């Protein structure tokens, strides 16, 4: 299973431009379950690792305006993905209390 065939942003500027273009098109709401997206990207990274080349490294950037509500599942997903060619960055934006996210 591959992620959708959208072009991947190039560099930090590409990430910022992607964020700015999609933000007006989405509605932020809860619950904030991030384990499913971590697991999805981990499957893609695992597929890549199984190839002979293993030439791609994945960086998953999660921006959340709310506290992660599936904390136990998220911790498990991160541990399962920890041996794969990927990094996970979770950024809390807004006024929510993100103290519990330090565990991640």
N, C-alpha and C positions, 0 to 999 in steps of 0.2 A: 504494500500500500504506500503510495507516494502522496505527499502533500499536494495541494492544488498547484497547477503549473504556472502560477503567477511568477513573474520575475522577482528574484530576491534583491532587496535593496543593497546597494553598494556603499559600504562605509557608513560612518556615523551620519553624514549628511543624508544618505539614502534612507536610513532609519527614521530620521527626523521628518523628512519629506513624506514618507509613508504614513507616519503617525498623524501629521497635519492633514493629509488628504483623507484619511479614514475617520478621524474624530468627529467631523460634522455629520457623518453618515450613520453613526451608531448611537444607541441608547444604553447608558451604563446603568446596571441594576444588579441586584443580588438574587440568589446567593452567589458568593464568589468561590466557585469550585475550579481549582487550577489543576488538580491531578489528571483530569482527562486530557488536557492539552500537553502536559508533560509526558504522559504515556504515549500519545500520538507521535510526538516528535521523537521520543525514544525508540519507537518502532521503526521510524524512518532511519534513524542513526544506526540501529541494529542491522537493518537491511544493508546499509552502506558498509558497515564493518564486515559483513559476510562476503563482500566482493573481494576480489583479489587486490584491487587497487586501494580501496579504503582512502580515497583522496579528498573526501569532504569532511569538514568539521562543522557542527551545527551550534549556533548560539540562539537560545530561546530567550527572548525578552518578554516578560509578562509585566504589563502595567495594570495596576489595580487601584480602584478608588475605594475599595472596601477591604475589610479584614478577611483573610482566607477562611472560608467556612468548612472546608474539608481538610483540616490540618493533618489528621492522622493519615488519610489517603495520600495527601501531598507529600508528607515525609516518606512514606513507603515508595511512592513513585520516584522521588529524588534518589533514594538509596538504590532502587533497581536500575536507574539510569546512570549511576555514578561511575560505572566502568565503560560507558559508551563514549564515542567521540563527540561529546556535546557539553556545553556549559549552560547553566540556567541562571538567569538574572531576574529577580522579582523586585519591582519597584512599586512602593505605595505612594500614590499621589492624593492630595487632598488632606482633609482634617481628621480622618479616621485614626483610631489608636492602633498603630501597627506594631506595638511592643511585642506581641506574641510571634511576629514574623522573624524576630531575631533567632528563634530556634531553627528556622530553615537555613 
